[in-house]
Amino acid sequence: MQPVFFVMAILGCGDGSVDCTEARIIPARYETMAQCRADLANRIAANTDVPYPVIGADCRRMGAQMVKTERKPTKG
């Protein structure tokens, strides 16, 4: 079974932190959600080149469980 890990998405948002879209995924992997959240401020500060008025970040679960939920049934 594939291990579960967390990644961080950098988000670009309009004024007032609305209409946020994913600008990029940080290539680092975190073993826990707490580790990812602890690095949020550092990663936002390092990604100020995103062309949006407001920059945010979100930790996301990846790995075996994401694969199960994202697979679409195939017709054969």
N, C-alpha and C positions, 0 to 999 in steps of 0.2 A: 504494500500500500504506500502511496506517495505521502510524504510528510506534509503537515499543515504548517504554514508560515504566514507572516503578515508583510504587506508592502505598503508604501505610502504613495498616495496620489496627490500631486500638486494641482490645486483648483484655481481657475481664474474666474472672478465674479464681477458683476456690474456694481455700480454704486449701491451702497446699502447692503452689500453681500447677497444680492439676488441674482438669479439666472447664472448659477455657477456651472462651469463645464470643466471636464478633466483636461488639463494642459499637458501633463506628463506623469509618468510613473517613475519614482525614484528606484534605481537599480538595487538598492540595499534590501536585504531580507531580515526580518526580525522574528525571533522565536516566540515572542509573546506580544499581545496587544499593548501591554504596559510598556514594553521596550520601545515599541513604535511611537506611542503617545509621548514618551519622554523625549523623543527626538524631534517632535513636531516643530518647535520654535527654531531649532537649528536649521532644519531643512527648509522652512519657509524663508529664513534669512538668506540662505544660499541660493534661492531660486527667485530672486526679485526681477529677473529678466523676463518673466512672463508678462505679455502685453495686455494686462487687465488693470483696472483701477484698484481692485482688491484681490489679494492673494490669500488662499487658504490651503489646508491640507486635510487629508482624511486617511486613516489607517483601514486597510481592507484585508480580509482573510483570503488566502490563496491556498492551493494544494488540493488534496484528494477530495475534500468536501465540496469545493467550488467546481471541480470537474463534474461531479455527480449532478449538481444542480444546474449547470450550464449546458449540459448535453441535450441536444434535441433528438427526438426519436426520428429514425430514418424509415422511409417507406421502401419496401423492396419488392 
